[in-house]
């Protein structure tokens, strides 16, 4: 039973992820496509204009890596 409104942002949904995104910053052109396609809102804008991953909420779906125009995002196994 849901007793009050809320959202999943307050829960750590990235704990069960098997893969995590990793960015090669030298290839990133800061286009923001990864930010737009992330279904979890797990990509945040950094102070320098680049994008970082909120790994507490990233579920490792890999859509960001698939849609990245420059191929700078790759998915790596957790623990590597």
Residue pairs with C-beta under 8 A, 6 or more apart in sequence:
8 57
9 41
9 57
12 56
12 57
13 40
13 56
13 57
13 59
14 20
14 42
14 54
14 55
14 56
14 57
14 58
14 59
14 60
16 59
17 55
17 58
17 59
17 60
17 78
18 60
18 77
18 78
19 60
19 62
19 75
19 76
19 77
19 78
20 53
20 55
20 58
20 60
20 75
20 76
20 78
21 34
21 53
21 58
21 60
21 62
21 64
21 65
21 73
21 74
21 75
21 76
22 73
22 74
22 75
22 76
23 50
23 51
23 53
23 72
23 73
24 72
24 73
24 74
25 50
25 72
26 72
27 70
27 71
27 72
28 50
28 51
28 70
28 72
29 69
29 70
30 49
30 50
30 51
31 69
31 70
32 51
33 67
33 68
33 69
34 43
34 51
34 64
34 67
34 68
34 73
35 43
35 44
35 45
35 51
37 63
37 64
37 67
38 58
38 63
38 64
39 61
39 63
40 57
40 58
40 59
40 61
41 54
41 57
42 53
42 54
42 55
42 57
42 58
42 59
43 51
43 52
43 53
43 54
43 64
44 51
44 52
44 53
44 54
45 51
46 52
60 75
60 78
62 75
64 73
65 73
65 74
65 75
